[in-house]
Amino acid sequence: MILNLPKEEKIKAPAQVDIIKTWIWTEKGLYLLDQRKLPLEEKYILCDNIYKIRNAIRDLVVRGAPAIGICAAIGFAIEFKNYVSNIKKEEILKNKIEEEIGKISNLLATARPTAVNLFWAISKMRKLCLDFLENFKRKVPKKSLLELAEILEREALIIWEEDIKANLKMAEFGKGLLPEGGILTHCNTGALATGGYGTALGVIRKTSENKKKILVFVDETRPFLQGARLTAWELSKLKIPYKIITDNSAGFLMKRGEISAVVVGADRIAKNGDTANKIGTYSLAVLAHYHKIPFFIAAPSSTFDLQIESGEEIPIEERSPTEVLTCFKSKIAPPKSQAYNLAFDITPGDLITAFITEKGIILPPYKENILKTIKNED
């Protein structure tokens, strides 16, 4: 999985990167590992403008809430640099620059509606721009905009690096929670879905590194098969024992005592602990609750949305019916069939045993303890 880049292409990356490289950032743009083609083909796509990056997020070339946030931050930096590079004048009106910042923000924000990390990253980049522009009244010199472009690149790298650090801290906090035996996970929450290492899969990695005897049960995660294609691919790279199961096998495996714990990621978490995650998560939480099996959510603080009280306020993305009616572009349903393709569901906080974050383990009551642990960074 090594991308053969020309020697003159300098790679931009944090000091600590994962062995699984979801992306490679150079002066040419952002090379994204096309997750739609895994595990059969390891191919990178070059995204050198806002439209390609937006499409990559929308079309699941890159996916996973933390990864979407990092990709959006890098995309913001790339597009602002493109904008500044095309300016011919030595000075430009401040309101024109603000319009461009708004355009970049809106294009990225409309790529996918559920993952709060996307909006968190855009907000950070946009605020940085507006704070910088406060120093100017009407016109801004181009050299100052070039300086801002460099600041945005550094901020995107910081967001990426902080995510890796958060994942490693999460893994340290979570390694003691997972028992030996069968660990069930859903969708993909590893390096492919984050800046590196992973959230729920990161906790599993650290548990395995600590010599605990575990077997990872990987939900296939229909309809896009993120478990069968991506999580299994990562676990095979990491040499962690696993078995892929159909999504509807989980309950029976729990009944037979083959699953000791469930650990999954999240796309948005409300103040009361209600959690949006890949469709099927709610069903697993109900099953785990019935069978008295611990159910953990591993997510960075950027996934907590302290502006909303409950999961009722989280928008749920509905994707194309084609994803349900086909598998690897092969039709699997009768002609003219209709499908209802919800990408996420909401798991109530009272079904969650604990949240594993980089700031520590959060236990019930969540209305109190989430606010105590997670604080808005802005």
PyMOL commands that set and color helices and strands:
alter all, ss='L'
color gray80, all
select helices_A, chain A and resi 50-58+65-85+94-109+116-133+142-174+191-193+200-209+226-238+247-255+281-290+301-303+311-313+322-325+349-351+366-373
alter helices_A, ss='H'
color red, helices_A
select strands_A, chain A and resi 23-26+29-33+44-47+91-93+139-141+181-185+214-219+242-245+261-264+268-269+275-278+295-298+326-327+330-331+344-347+354-357+360-362
alter strands_A, ss='S'
color yellow, strands_A
deselect
rebuild
show_as cartoon
